[in-house]
């Protein structure tokens, strides 16, 4: 036999042989849309006539010593076909037709190994750990349940989809069901590519999927790594790769985004699209180093992923609590990811330098939010800045880097920031964003008064706790006549109601007392708050020349609450925001721009 043999096979021809899915292969991932589409396509082709053939792709196999074949490519469609055969058998039995012997032989039969020993086994035997016992249940005719590992759930879902399809298409019509079965096994065809070695089979897999047809860069990269690995180390590589992909799946993260961000943060690359990732790895094999030690390369990926996922959760690289990362996480709210490029690039920095990076990154993210500048700019800026970030080793070098990147961009947006913050309308922010704004302002004043390391002021989450801390509208959302009389003109204005000057934080314990009361009453309640920024609305702390006094020195308690008072508080909070997020004064920003 030649080294490579390619042959058209019917489904019946394919399942006359036995197949093992190696344990390093990708698990079964097809979902309802792919399965339903395959079944509908086959049914449509069947309607064209009994002689119409339908081609569904190729599989790549390599012979084993036990008489079976390793299935190197085509596992998804082969598994789906196997599950479909099991479902057809069970559907026929359910409607009272026991003439299923030919189907049974395509599902499981006796195999003779190279030593002449017979054994009864399934035509398809997935070896990857996540398969569990679901294939044994399918072969035995036991309906699988949708639980267990992700792969087990996907297989059970596939089985249920096929059974539903058969019920909807054929109901209790055994002959119509058999007609579909006959068309499936005799007219649906695949190209089976058989080769003499695993290495050659993996290379064919790479060639077939060179442009990512049906696969993404993550699958192709995995294949590439196995091509570079001695078979004796397949299990080690498989375990490490599984840990990596399980981490991504468990966090709901997109593997290709992570790979792309990792490249930006690690290799000084500023541009690469997701559909270019695999080609990039192939072209940069030597600089990346995966060919000389694939397992070490995966370990580096895992180290970066651990940091990436921890940063997303608002904790440090090793999972330690981090006030600055918590703040970024609250601000990003799971919607923004681009900043992770810079954080990954700086993940090995000393703690004080990394903390400075986090604070500057947070300030820029917030500046973009307030100025309504598109986050798409981050897709260009952060990759361009990452190589410089990766070269930073100490605080002095970081300060130079930040002045030319993060802080420079913040300064460019400063005039817009002052203007937009003063006009901020809470309705234009998501709830978590509005809580972040009010929480950060309130925390900043408390830290100025009590210190940044005090446990009561250290964590932004304390201020953004929606259960115990409420957003207070000083002018109530539904003003009554007493409120209108006190407030005067504009009492029913939604713009005033939602302006930043009319909003504050109040603990749940006092918020119930505030309610829809007029300001003359509320101003006696605000001083009960633990938050200085809220307390000062009604009364200034009278302690003397202390840090507490200095923290609220620029703010004067309000005797009344009118449109003019709202505007006055807007001015104060805008100045406080510039201080909190270190936004240059407008005059300074304009001068620097000029």
C-alpha positions in Angstrom: 0.0 0.0 0.0 1.2 3.5 -0.8 2.1 5.9 2.1 -1.1 7.8 1.5 -4.3 6.2 0.2 -7.4 8.3 -0.5 -10.8 6.6 -1.2 -14.4 7.6 -1.6 -16.4 5.7 1.0 -20.1 5.5 1.8 -21.1 5.7 5.5 -21.7 2.0 5.4 -18.1 1.5 4.0 -16.6 3.7 6.7 -18.3 1.9 9.5 -17.2 -1.5 8.4 -14.0 -0.6 10.2 -13.2 0.4 13.8 -12.0 3.8 14.9 -10.3 5.1 18.0 -10.3 8.8 18.7 -6.9 9.4 20.4 -6.9 10.9 23.9 -5.1 14.0 22.6 -7.8 14.8 20.1 -10.4 17.6 20.5 -13.5 16.5 22.4 -16.9 16.4 20.7 -18.1 20.0 20.4 -20.9 20.0 17.8 -24.1 21.7 19.0 -27.7 21.6 17.8 -27.3 24.0 14.8 -24.5 21.9 13.2 -26.4 18.6 13.8 -29.7 19.9 12.6 -28.1 21.3 9.5 -26.4 18.0 8.6 -29.7 16.1 9.0 -31.7 18.6 7.0 -29.1 18.6 4.2 -29.1 14.8 4.0 -32.9 14.8 4.0 -33.0 17.4 1.2 -30.6 15.4 -0.9 -32.6 12.3 -0.3 -35.6 14.1 -1.7 -33.7 14.7 -5.0 -33.9 10.9 -5.6 -32.4 7.6 -4.5 -29.4 8.0 -6.8 -28.4 11.4 -5.6 -25.2 11.3 -3.6 -24.2 13.7 -0.9 -20.6 14.4 0.1 -20.0 15.5 3.7 -16.2 15.9 3.9 -13.1 13.9 4.7 -11.6 11.9 7.5 -7.9 11.1 8.1 -7.0 7.8 9.7 -3.9 5.8 10.6 -3.8 2.0 11.2 -3.3 0.7 14.7 -1.8 -2.6 15.9 -5.2 -3.8 17.2 -6.9 -3.7 13.8 -8.6 -0.4 14.3 -7.7 3.0 13.0 -6.7 6.2 14.8 -9.1 8.9 13.7 -6.9 12.0 13.3 -9.3 14.3 11.5 -13.1 14.2 11.0 -14.0 13.3 14.6 -16.9 15.7 14.8 -18.8 14.4 11.7 -17.8 10.8 12.4 -19.1 11.0 15.9 -22.3 12.6 14.7 -22.8 9.8 12.1 -22.2 7.2 14.8 -24.7 8.9 17.2 -27.2 9.1 14.3 -27.0 5.4 13.7 -27.6 4.7 17.3 -30.6 7.0 17.3 -32.1 5.4 14.2 -31.8 1.9 15.8 -33.5 3.2 18.9 -36.3 5.0 17.0 -37.1 1.8 15.0 -37.2 -0.2 18.2 -39.5 2.4 19.8 -42.0 2.2 17.0 -42.0 -1.6 17.1 -39.6 -2.5 14.3 -36.9 -4.9 15.4 -35.3 -5.4 12.0 -32.2 -3.5 13.0 -29.5 -6.1 12.7 -27.6 -4.3 9.9 -27.6 -1.1 11.9 -26.3 -2.9 14.9 -23.4 -4.2 12.9 -22.5 -0.6 11.9 -22.5 0.4 15.6 -20.6 -2.5 17.1 -19.2 -5.9 16.0 -16.4 -8.4 16.4 -12.9 -7.3 15.6 -9.9 -9.6 15.1 -6.5 -8.2 16.2 -3.1 -8.8 14.6 -2.7 -11.9 16.8 -6.0 -13.4 15.7 -7.9 -12.7 18.9 -11.5 -11.7 18.6 -13.2 -9.1 20.7 -16.6 -7.3 20.5 -16.3 -3.5 20.4 -17.9 -0.3 19.2 -17.1 1.0 15.8 -16.1 4.3 17.4 -14.1 4.4 20.6 -13.2 7.9 21.9 -10.2 7.7 24.3 -10.3 11.3 25.6 -11.2 11.5 29.2 -14.3 13.7 28.9 -16.1 11.0 26.9 -16.9 9.2 30.1 -19.2 6.2 29.6 -21.7 7.8 27.3 -20.6 5.8 24.2 -21.0 2.6 26.1 -24.6 3.7 26.9 -25.2 4.5 23.3 -24.0 1.1 22.1 -26.1 -0.6 24.7 -29.2 1.2 23.7 -29.5 3.2 27.0 -30.7 6.8 26.3 -28.0 9.2 27.5 -28.8 12.0 29.9 -27.6 15.6 29.4 -25.2 15.8 32.3 -21.6 15.0 33.0 -18.7 16.6 31.2 -19.1 19.1 28.4 -18.4 16.4 25.8 -20.9 14.0 27.4 -23.5 16.7 27.3 -22.8 17.5 23.7 -23.1 13.8 22.7 -26.4 13.4 24.6 -27.7 16.6 23.0 -26.7 15.3 19.6 -28.6 12.0 20.3 -31.7 13.9 21.4 -31.6 16.2 18.3 -31.5 13.2 16.0 -34.3 11.4 17.9 -36.4 14.6 17.6 -35.7 14.9 13.9 -36.7 11.3 13.3 -40.0 11.8 15.2 -40.8 15.0 13.4 -39.9 13.7 10.0 -41.2 10.1 10.1 -43.2 9.5 13.3 -44.2 5.9 13.5 -43.5 5.2 9.8 -40.9 2.4 10.0 -40.5 2.2 6.2 -39.9 5.9 5.8 -37.3 5.7 8.7 -35.6 2.8 7.0 -35.6 4.8 3.7 -33.7 7.6 5.4 -31.3 5.1 6.9 -30.7 3.4 3.6 -29.9 6.7 1.9 -27.6 7.7 4.8 -25.5 4.6 4.7 -25.4 4.1 0.9 -25.5 7.5 -0.7 -23.8 9.8 1.9 -20.1 9.7 1.2 -16.8 10.8 2.7 -13.2 10.8 1.5 -11.2 8.5 3.8 -7.5 9.4 3.7 -5.4 6.6 5.1 -1.7 7.1 5.9 1.0 4.9 7.4 2.1 7.1 10.4 0.7 9.4 13.0 3.2 12.1 12.0 2.1 12.0 8.3 -1.6 11.9 9.4 -1.1 15.0 11.5 0.6 16.7 8.6 -2.3 15.9 6.3 -4.7 17.2 9.0 -2.7 20.5 8.9 -2.8 20.7 5.1 -6.6 20.0 4.9 -7.3 22.7 7.5 -4.6 25.1 6.4 -7.0 28.0 6.2 -9.0 27.0 9.2 -11.9 25.5 7.3 -14.1 24.1 10.0 -11.4 24.6 12.6 -9.9 27.6 14.4 -6.3 28.5 15.1 -6.5 26.9 18.6 -7.3 23.5 17.0 -4.6 23.9 14.4 -2.0 25.1 17.0 -2.8 22.0 19.1 -2.2 19.8 16.0 1.1 21.7 15.3 2.3 21.1 18.8 1.6 17.3 18.6 3.5 17.2 15.3 6.5 18.5 17.1 6.2 16.2 20.1 7.6 12.7 20.6 4.7 10.3 20.8 6.0 9.1 24.2 5.1 12.6 25.5 1.6 12.8 24.0 -0.1 12.2 27.3 1.8 15.0 29.1 1.0 17.4 26.3 -2.6 16.3 26.2 -3.0 16.9 29.9 -1.5 20.4 29.7 -3.5 21.4 26.7 -6.7 20.1 28.3 -6.0 22.2 31.4 -5.5 25.3 29.2 -8.7 24.8 27.2 -10.7 23.9 30.3 -9.6 27.1 31.9 -10.7 29.1 28.9 -14.0 27.2 28.6 -14.7 27.5 32.3 -14.3 31.2 32.3 -16.3 31.7 29.1 -13.4 33.2 27.4 -12.8 33.2 23.6 -9.6 31.2 23.0 -8.6 33.1 19.9 -8.9 36.5 21.7 -6.6 35.2 24.4 -4.1 33.9 21.9 -4.1 37.2 20.1 -3.6 39.2 23.3 -0.9 36.8 24.4 1.0 37.5 21.1 0.7 41.2 21.5 1.9 41.1 25.1 4.8 38.7 24.6 6.3 39.0 21.1 6.3 42.7 20.2 3.7 42.2 17.5 1.3 45.1 17.0 -1.1 43.7 14.4 -2.5 40.2 13.8 -6.0 39.2 13.0 -7.7 36.1 14.5 -7.8 34.4 11.1 -4.0 35.0 10.8 -3.0 33.5 14.2 -2.1 30.0 13.0 -0.1 31.3 10.0 1.7 33.7 12.5 2.7 30.8 14.7 4.0 28.8 11.7 6.1 31.7 10.4 7.5 32.5 13.9 8.2 29.0 15.0 11.8 29.7 16.0 11.2 32.9 17.9 8.2 31.4 19.8 10.1 28.2 20.5 7.3 25.7 20.4 9.1 23.3 18.0 12.0 22.7 20.4 9.9 22.2 23.5 6.1 22.2 22.8 5.3 21.3 26.4 7.3 24.3 27.8 5.5 26.5 25.3 2.1 25.3 26.6 3.3 25.9 30.1 4.1 29.5 29.2 0.6 29.9 27.7 -0.9 28.5 30.9 1.1 30.9 33.0 -0.2 33.8 30.9 -3.8 32.4 31.0 -3.7 32.1 34.8 -2.8 35.8 35.0 -5.3 36.8 32.3 -8.2 35.1 34.1 -7.2 36.4 37.5 -7.0 40.0 36.1 -10.5 39.5 34.7 -11.7 38.5 38.2 -10.0 41.6 39.7 -7.3 39.8 41.6 -3.5 39.6 41.2 -1.5 37.3 39.0 -1.3 34.7 41.7 -4.9 35.2 42.8 -4.0 37.6 45.6 -6.4 40.5 46.5 -5.6 43.7 44.6 -7.5 47.0 45.2 -6.3 48.4 41.9 -7.3 45.3 39.8 -10.6 45.2 41.7 -11.3 48.7 40.6 -10.6 47.9 36.9 -12.8 44.9 37.1 -15.7 46.9 38.5 -15.3 49.6 35.8 -14.8 47.1 32.9 -17.8 45.1 34.1 -16.8 42.1 31.9 -17.5 44.1 28.7 -14.0 45.5 28.1 -11.0 43.2 27.6 -8.4 45.2 25.5 -6.6 46.5 28.6 -5.5 43.0 29.4 -3.0 43.3 26.6 -1.1 45.9 28.7 -1.6 44.0 32.0 -0.3 40.8 30.4 2.7 42.7 29.1 3.5 44.0 32.6 2.5 40.9 34.6 6.0 40.2 35.8 6.7 43.8 37.0 7.4 44.5 40.7 4.2 45.1 42.7 4.6 48.9 43.0 5.2 49.3 39.2 2.3 47.0 38.3 0.0 48.9 40.6 1.0 52.2 38.9 0.2 50.6 35.5 -3.2 49.4 36.8 -4.1 52.9 38.1 -3.1 54.6 34.8 -5.0 52.0 32.8 -8.1 52.4 34.9 -8.0 56.2 34.5 -7.7 55.9 30.8 -10.6 53.4 30.5 -12.7 55.8 32.6 -11.7 58.8 30.5 -12.8 56.9 27.3 -16.1 56.1 29.0 -16.9 59.7 30.0 -15.7 61.2 26.7 -17.6 58.5 24.8 -14.5 57.7 22.8 -14.8 54.4 21.0 -13.1 51.5 22.7 -12.0 50.3 19.2 -9.1 52.6 19.6 -7.7 50.3 22.3 -7.4 47.6 19.7 -4.8 49.7 18.0 -3.2 51.6 20.9 -2.7 48.8 23.4 -0.9 46.5 21.0 1.3 49.4 19.9 2.1 50.2 23.5 2.7 46.6 24.7 6.3 46.2 23.3 7.3 49.3 25.3 5.5 48.0 28.4 7.3 44.7 28.1 10.6 46.5 28.3 9.8 48.3 31.6 11.7 46.9 34.6 11.4 49.6 37.3 9.2 52.5 38.4 11.5 55.1 36.8 11.2 53.4 33.4 7.5 53.0 33.9 7.0 56.7 34.6 8.7 57.5 31.3 6.6 54.9 29.5 3.3 56.2 31.0 4.0 59.9 30.2 4.4 59.0 26.5 1.4 56.7 26.3 -1.4 56.4 28.9 -1.0 59.8 30.5 -0.4 61.6 27.2 -3.7 60.2 25.8 -5.5 61.1 29.0 -4.2 64.7 28.6 -5.4 64.9 25.0 -8.9 64.0 26.2 -8.8 66.2 29.2 -10.8 69.2 27.8 -13.6 66.8 26.6 -13.5 65.0 30.0 -14.2 68.2 32.0 -16.9 69.2 29.6 -18.6 65.7 29.4 -18.3 65.0 33.1 -20.1 68.2 34.0 -22.9 67.2 31.6 -23.0 63.6 32.8 -26.5 62.0 32.8 -26.8 58.9 34.8 -29.3 57.4 32.4 -26.6 57.2 29.7 -24.5 54.8 31.9 -25.2 51.2 32.7 -26.1 50.6 36.4 -22.7 49.2 37.3 -20.9 52.1 35.6 -22.9 54.7 37.5 -22.2 52.8 40.7 -18.5 52.9 39.8 -18.5 56.6 39.2 -20.2 57.5 42.5 -18.3 54.8 44.4 -14.9 56.0 43.1 -15.6 59.7 44.0 -16.9 58.7 47.4 -13.9 56.4 48.0 -11.5 59.1 47.0 -12.8 61.5 49.6 -12.8 58.9 52.3 -9.2 57.9 51.4 -8.1 61.5 51.6 -9.6 61.7 55.1 -8.8 58.3 56.6 -5.9 57.1 54.5 -5.6 54.8 51.4 -4.6 51.8 53.4 -7.5 51.8 55.9 -9.6 48.7 55.4 -12.8 50.8 55.4 -11.6 52.7 52.3 -9.3 50.3 50.6 -11.9 48.3 48.5 -14.1 49.9 45.9 -16.5 47.0 46.1 -17.6 48.3 49.5 -18.9 51.4 47.8 -20.4 49.6 44.8 -22.3 47.0 46.8 -25.8 47.4 45.4 -27.3 45.4 48.3 -26.1 47.6 51.1 -25.4 50.9 49.3 -28.0 52.6 47.3 -27.9 55.4 44.7 -29.6 58.5 46.3 -31.4 61.1 44.2 -31.2 64.3 46.3 -34.1 65.7 44.3 -36.4 62.6 44.5 -37.4 60.7 41.4 -41.1 61.3 42.0 -41.3 64.7 43.7 -44.4 65.6 45.6 -45.8 69.1 46.1 -43.6 69.8 49.2 -40.5 68.9 47.2 -41.5 71.0 44.2 -42.2 74.0 46.5 -38.7 73.8 48.0 -36.8 73.0 44.8 -38.6 75.5 42.6 -38.2 75.7 38.8 -37.0 72.4 37.3 -38.3 70.0 40.0 -39.7 67.7 37.3 -36.7 67.9 35.0 -35.3 64.4 34.2 -32.0 66.1 33.2 -31.6 67.6 36.7 -32.8 64.4 38.4 -30.1 62.3 36.7 -27.3 64.8 36.6 -24.2 63.9 38.5 -24.8 66.8 40.9 -28.1 65.3 42.1 -26.7 61.8 42.8 -24.9 60.4 45.9 -24.5 57.1 47.7 -26.4 56.3 50.8 -26.2 53.2 53.0 -29.4 51.1 53.0 -29.9 51.8 56.7 -30.4 55.5 56.0 -31.8 55.4 52.5 -35.1 54.2 53.7 -35.3 57.3 55.9 -34.6 59.6 53.0 -37.3 58.3 50.6 -39.1 61.1 48.7 -38.7 63.6 51.5 -37.9 67.3 50.8 -34.4 68.5 51.1 -35.1 70.4 54.4 -35.6 66.9 56.0 -32.9 65.0 54.0 -30.2 67.4 55.0 -30.7 66.3 58.7 -30.2 62.6 57.6 -27.2 62.9 55.3 -24.8 63.6 58.3 -25.6 60.1 59.6 -23.8 58.5 56.6 -20.4 57.0 56.9 -19.5 58.4 53.5 -18.0 61.9 53.8 -19.0 62.9 50.4 -22.7 62.2 51.3 -22.3 63.6 54.8 -21.1 67.0 53.7 -24.3 67.6 51.6 -26.0 68.4 54.9 -23.3 69.3 57.3 -19.5 69.8 57.3 -17.5 67.8 59.8 -16.4 70.0 62.6 -13.2 68.4 63.9 -10.5 71.0 63.3 -7.5 71.1 61.1 -7.5 67.4 60.2 -7.2 65.3 57.1 -11.0 64.9 57.3 -11.5 68.7 57.1 -9.0 69.0 54.3 -10.7 66.2 52.3 -14.0 68.2 52.1 -12.5 71.7 52.3 -13.7 72.7 48.8 -17.3 71.7 49.6 -19.8 73.7 51.6 -23.0 72.1 53.0 -26.2 73.2 51.2 -28.9 75.1 53.0 -31.3 74.6 50.1 -31.6 72.3 47.1 -32.4 74.1 43.9 -31.3 74.1 40.2 -28.4 76.5 41.2 -27.4 74.1 44.0 -27.3 71.2 41.7 -25.1 73.1 39.3 -22.8 74.1 42.1 -22.4 70.5 43.2 -21.7 69.6 39.6 -18.8 72.0 39.5 -17.4 70.5 42.8 -17.8 66.9 41.6 -16.2 67.7 38.2 -13.1 69.1 40.0 -13.1 66.1 42.3 -13.3 63.7 39.3 -10.3 65.4 37.7 -8.4 64.8 41.0 -9.7 61.3 41.5 -8.7 60.1 38.0 -5.7 62.4 37.6 -7.1 64.3 34.7 -5.0 67.5 33.9 -6.8 70.8 34.4 -8.3 72.2 31.2 -5.8 75.0 30.9 -2.8 72.6 31.4 -4.3 70.1 28.9 -4.8 72.8 26.3 -1.3 74.2 26.8 0.2 70.7 26.4 -1.8 70.1 23.3 -0.6 73.3 21.8 
